[in-house]
Amino acid sequence: MLDMESWVITMNQRAREISRGGEEQRNRKRAYIYRLPAYVHIEQGDFVYRPYKVSFGPYYHGHESCQPKEVQKESCLIQFLARSGRPLEYFVHALAHDVEDLKNAYDKLDRYWEDDTEAFLRLMILDGCFLIQILRAGCAFFYEDVSDSPESGTDEISVSEMEYYVHDMLLLENQLPMLVLVMLFSAENDYNRLEYVQVTELILKFLSLLGTPVLRKEDTEREGKHCMYWICIDEAF
């Protein structure tokens, strides 16, 4: 039979575990970027769900198929900063205020990212800037949009790889919170409020020109959570 001290320690430990589990459950309810169950990868093959070229977010960060693009992400960030005329800390500060919300967007986020907020912020900024530059490069090439031409800071993005980028940015587990793109875009342009409309229009423009079925513009009044939100499931599948 446990003595009083041991019993108190045991009961307190079990209570803390329940409390921690409840907090994790509450965070999971707020998540909107999900990990697929392991059996799905096993039954259908991991290659079906993994990115070909580039990882967005934590789930495939460091995967061997995406590793070569990590250096390119840094080059894109430098061009993004040069285009904006603002220092990197300006964007770090913009995202830091909502970093817990960004973490909670991910289902079953690895403990590494939970504990290392600075690493998570670096990931969001590098991946977010890279995705914005992909969107701009596609629109600049296909629409010959002068405002987003390669000379404006998208020359690190190869149009010949655009098909792979589209594939990767529409994978369920390879998503960035829309809030990341909106905050970076808004900070870059020195907007006083979060500018969802312009980012949404950029995404829709990009996906439409590549022949990807998307929701009609009049159906986009709600703020999307990530790029996959804008795919019209009925037409795509």
C-alpha positions in Angstrom: 0.0 0.0 0.0 1.3 3.5 -0.9 2.3 5.8 1.8 0.7 9.2 1.9 3.5 11.0 0.2 3.7 8.5 -2.7 0.0 8.6 -3.1 -0.1 12.4 -3.3 2.7 12.4 -5.9 0.9 9.7 -8.0 -2.5 11.4 -7.9 -1.0 14.8 -8.8 0.9 13.3 -11.7 -2.2 11.6 -13.1 -4.1 14.9 -12.7 -1.4 16.8 -14.6 -1.5 14.2 -17.4 -5.3 14.6 -17.7 -4.9 18.4 -17.8 -2.2 18.2 -20.4 -4.2 15.8 -22.5 -7.2 18.1 -22.3 -5.1 21.1 -23.5 -3.8 19.0 -26.4 -7.3 18.0 -27.3 -8.4 21.6 -27.3 -5.5 22.6 -29.5 -6.3 19.8 -31.9 -9.9 21.1 -32.3 -8.3 24.4 -33.5 -6.1 22.6 -36.0 -7.0 22.7 -39.7 -3.9 21.2 -41.3 -3.9 17.5 -40.6 -1.6 14.5 -40.6 -3.0 11.5 -42.4 -3.2 8.3 -40.4 -0.2 6.0 -40.9 -2.3 3.3 -42.4 -3.2 5.6 -45.3 0.4 6.0 -46.2 1.0 2.3 -45.9 -2.0 1.2 -47.9 -1.7 3.7 -50.7 2.0 4.3 -50.7 3.9 7.2 -49.1 4.9 8.6 -52.5 1.2 9.5 -53.2 1.2 12.1 -50.4 4.7 13.4 -50.2 5.9 16.4 -52.1 8.1 16.1 -55.2 10.2 19.2 -54.8 9.4 21.5 -52.0 8.0 21.2 -48.4 5.6 23.7 -47.0 5.2 23.6 -43.3 6.7 21.2 -40.7 5.5 17.7 -41.8 7.9 17.2 -44.7 10.6 19.7 -43.7 14.0 18.0 -44.2 12.6 15.2 -46.4 15.3 14.1 -48.8 13.1 14.9 -51.9 12.8 18.5 -50.7 16.2 19.2 -49.3 17.7 20.8 -52.4 15.1 23.6 -52.3 16.1 24.7 -48.8 19.0 26.8 -50.1 16.7 28.2 -52.8 14.2 29.3 -50.1 16.9 31.4 -48.5 17.6 33.1 -51.8 13.9 33.8 -52.3 13.7 35.3 -48.8 16.6 37.6 -49.6 14.9 38.7 -52.8 11.6 39.2 -50.9 13.4 41.4 -48.4 15.1 43.4 -51.2 11.7 43.8 -52.9 10.0 45.1 -49.7 12.9 47.3 -48.6 12.3 46.1 -45.0 14.6 44.2 -42.7 13.9 40.6 -41.7 13.1 41.5 -38.1 10.1 43.4 -39.4 8.5 40.2 -40.7 9.7 38.2 -37.7 7.8 40.6 -35.4 4.7 40.5 -37.6 4.4 36.7 -37.3 5.7 36.4 -33.7 2.5 37.9 -32.2 0.4 35.1 -33.6 2.9 32.3 -33.5 0.8 30.1 -31.1 -2.2 30.3 -33.4 0.1 29.2 -36.3 1.4 26.3 -34.2 -2.2 25.3 -33.3 -3.1 25.2 -37.0 -1.1 21.9 -37.3 -2.5 18.6 -36.1 0.0 16.6 -34.0 2.8 19.1 -34.4 6.1 17.5 -33.5 7.5 18.4 -30.1 10.6 20.0 -31.7 8.4 22.7 -33.3 6.3 23.1 -30.2 9.4 23.7 -28.1 11.5 25.8 -30.5 9.4 28.8 -31.4 12.3 30.5 -33.2 12.8 27.5 -35.4 9.1 27.4 -36.2 9.1 31.1 -37.1 12.0 30.7 -39.4 10.2 27.8 -41.1 7.0 29.9 -41.5 8.9 32.9 -43.0 11.1 30.9 -45.3 8.3 28.7 -46.6 5.8 31.6 -46.7 8.1 33.8 -48.8 8.9 31.0 -51.1 5.2 30.2 -51.7 4.4 33.9 -52.3 7.3 34.1 -54.9 6.0 30.9 -56.6 2.5 32.5 -56.9 4.1 35.7 -58.3 6.4 33.9 -60.7 3.5 32.0 -62.2 1.3 35.0 -62.6 4.2 37.0 -64.0 5.1 34.4 -66.6 1.6 33.5 -67.8 -0.1 36.9 -67.5 3.1 38.9 -68.2 2.2 41.0 -65.2 4.8 43.7 -65.0 4.2 44.3 -61.3 5.1 40.8 -60.5 7.7 40.2 -63.2 10.9 38.2 -62.6 12.8 41.5 -62.3 10.6 42.4 -59.4 12.0 39.5 -57.3 10.9 36.1 -58.6 13.8 35.1 -60.8 14.8 32.4 -58.3 11.6 30.4 -59.3 12.0 28.2 -62.3 8.8 28.2 -64.5 9.8 24.8 -65.8 9.2 23.4 -62.3 5.9 25.0 -61.9 4.0 21.8 -62.4 5.8 20.2 -59.5 5.2 23.3 -57.3 1.5 23.1 -58.0 1.4 19.4 -57.1 3.3 20.0 -53.8 1.3 23.1 -52.7 -2.0 21.2 -53.0 -1.0 18.2 -50.8 -3.1 17.8 -47.7 -0.1 17.5 -45.4 2.0 20.1 -47.1 0.2 23.3 -46.3 0.9 26.6 -44.7 -1.7 28.6 -42.8 -3.2 31.3 -45.0 -2.5 33.6 -42.1 1.2 33.3 -42.8 0.9 34.5 -46.4 -1.5 37.3 -45.4 0.7 38.6 -42.6 3.9 38.5 -44.8 2.0 40.1 -47.7 0.5 42.8 -45.5 3.8 43.6 -43.7 5.6 43.7 -47.0 3.1 46.3 -48.3 2.9 48.2 -45.0 -0.9 47.6 -44.7 -2.5 48.6 -41.4 -4.7 45.6 -41.5 -4.5 42.0 -42.7 -5.1 41.9 -46.5 -6.9 38.7 -47.2 -8.5 39.8 -50.4 -5.3 40.5 -52.4 -3.6 37.3 -51.3 -6.8 35.3 -52.1 -7.0 36.9 -55.6 -3.3 36.0 -56.2 -3.9 32.4 -55.3 -7.0 32.1 -57.4 -5.3 33.8 -60.3 -2.4 31.4 -60.1 -4.5 28.2 -59.8 -6.9 29.3 -62.6 -4.1 29.9 -65.1 -2.7 26.5 -64.5 -6.0 24.8 -65.2 -6.7 23.9 -61.6 -10.5 23.9 -60.7 -11.1 26.5 -58.1 -14.1 28.0 -56.3 -15.8 30.9 -58.0 -14.7 34.3 -56.8 -18.2 35.1 -55.6 -17.9 32.0 -53.3 -14.8 33.2 -51.6 -16.2 35.6 -49.1 -15.0 33.5 -46.2 -11.3 33.7 -45.4 -9.6 30.4 -46.5 -7.4 28.5 -44.1 -4.8 27.4 -46.7 -4.3 26.9 -50.4 -6.3 23.7 -50.7 -9.3 25.6 -49.5 -9.7 27.2 -52.9 -9.8 24.0 -54.8 -13.3 23.0 -56.0 -13.4 19.5 -54.8 -16.5 18.5 -56.9 -14.7 19.4 -60.1 -11.2 18.3 -59.1 -12.2 14.8 -58.1 
